[in-house]
């Protein structure tokens, strides 16, 4: 079992913007693994992540029956990712690792927060757009370095990236750094 602290950067497209926006990313993950050889392991990971408000350039939101609201805006997101992969382990005491994984994620996109001349404007009534829920197929890859403390405990760090293939939503990519600790047991 592995426990991960995740930090990084999310890059997201938005339906009302011509450019992508970026925001800090943070969260937690747990991973269960099973190995039949020292060289690689199969694993399943569950991640709970959130972004700050990704910034987008000025646009005009046109709510029905109300005046338009113009200004730059931000959109925050929360996501839950479940993936399965294989991790190559290239050592014993110091262990360089390479992981590739495929999976799915659900993303909750908050409604936009617009910085207008009159201050912050938010909410579906004021902007004509609220939050949304979307789903993605996702692929990821990481490289890392683990250190075996003893037979059962391993600590390490990794850096990687993921790319989502949206199922009806906007594009989403992450660049992640993780610190993790793992407890291994070996059934006989």
N, C-alpha and C positions, 0 to 999 in steps of 0.2 A: 504494500500500500504506500502510495506517495501522496504527500500534501504539498501544494504549490502556492506561493504568493506570486501574483502576476502583475506586472506593470508594463506600460508601453505607450504606443500611439495608435489611434484608430484613424483611418482615412475613409470618409463616406461621401457618396454622392447624395444629392437631394433633388427631388422632382422639380422644385422651384428655383434651382440654381444651375448655372452653366459650368461652374467649377466645383471641384470636390472641396470638402472641409476636413480639417483634422482636429483632433482633441485628445487629451490624455486618456489612457485606458488603465483600469485597475480591477483586481478581483482575486478570487480564490479558485483553486481547482483540486480535484482528487483524481488519482489514477490507480487502477488495479492492474497488475501485470502478472504474466505467467511465462516462465522460461523453461525450455527443455534442453537448452544448450547455453554455455557461457557467452556465445557470440551475439545472441539476439533474444529479444523477448516480445511477446504479443501483449498489447495493453489496450485498455479502455479508459477514457478520460471524460470527466464531467467538469465543465467550467462555468462559473457564474461571474460575469464581467459587466462593468458599466463604464460609460464614457462621460467626460465632461461635455459641455456644449460645443459641438463642432461649429466653427464660424463660417458663414457664407456671406457673399457680397450683397449689396442692396438689391432689393426686389420689392414689388408692390403686391400685397395680398388684397384681394377683393372679396370681402364678406358680403353675402347677399343682403340687400337692403340697408347697407351701411357704407360710409365713405371708405375708400381704400386706405391702407396703411403701408407706408414705404419706409424702408430702412434695412440696414444689415441685420442679420438674424443668426441665432444659434439653435441647434437641435441636439439634445442629449439622447443617449440610447442605453438600454440594458439588454444583455443577451445571455442565453443559456445554450451552451454548446456540448454536444455529446459526440465523441469521435472514437474510432478504433484505429490502431496503427501497429507498427512494428518499430522497435528500437534496436539498433545495432550497438553493441557494447564492445569497445575495442581495448579492453584492459582489465586489470584485476584490482590493484590498490588505487591507482588513479585511472579513471575510466572515461575516455572520450566517448561521446554518444552522438548518434545521428538518428532522428525519429522522423518518420513520415506517417501521416494519418489522413483518413477521410471520415466525414461525418455530416451532421446536420446541426443547424442552430435556429433558435427562435429569437427574433429581435423585436423589442418593444421600442418604438421611436416616439419620443415625447413630442408634443406640439411645439411649433417654433416660438421663440421669444424674440420679438422685433425691437430693436433700439430705434425708436422714432424721435422726432423733435420734441414730443410731449412726454418722453420717458419710455419705459418698457411696456410693450403691449403683448399680451398672450391670451390664449384661450380660443376655442372654436367660434364662439359668438363674435369676438373682436376681429378675428383673422380669416374665418371661413375654413380653417384647417385645424384639426385636433391631432391627437396621437394616433398611432397605428401599430399593428402587429404584422410582422412578416416572417417568412421562413426562407432559409438558404441551405444549399448544399455547400460544404466547406472542405477545403484541403489545406493541410498545414505541413510545415517542415521545421525542424529545430536541430541545432547543434549545441552540444553542451559538454561539460566536464563534471564528473562525479568523483567523490572521494569516499572510499570504504573506510568507515570508522572502526567497525568490527564485523564479525560474520553477519550480523543482522541489520546494522544501521549504515545507511549511505546518505550523504548530503551532497548537494551540487547546485549548479547554475546552468542555465541554457538561454540561448537567444534564438528567435525564430520569427516566422511570418505565416499569416493565413490569408487565404483569398476565398471570398464567398461568391457563389453563383446564385444570385437571387431568384427566388421562385415568385416573380411578380413584384419585387421591391426594387430598391436602389442598390448600387454596387457598394461593397464594404470590404476593407482590407485591414489587417492589423500587423503591427510589428511589436513583438513581445519579448520581455526579459523575465525569466522566472528564477526564483530561489526555491529549492525544495529539499525535503527530508523524506527518506523512505525507510520503512521497516520491512525486512524480508524474513520469511520463514520457509523452511524447506521440508515439505511432507516426505515421509519415508515409506 
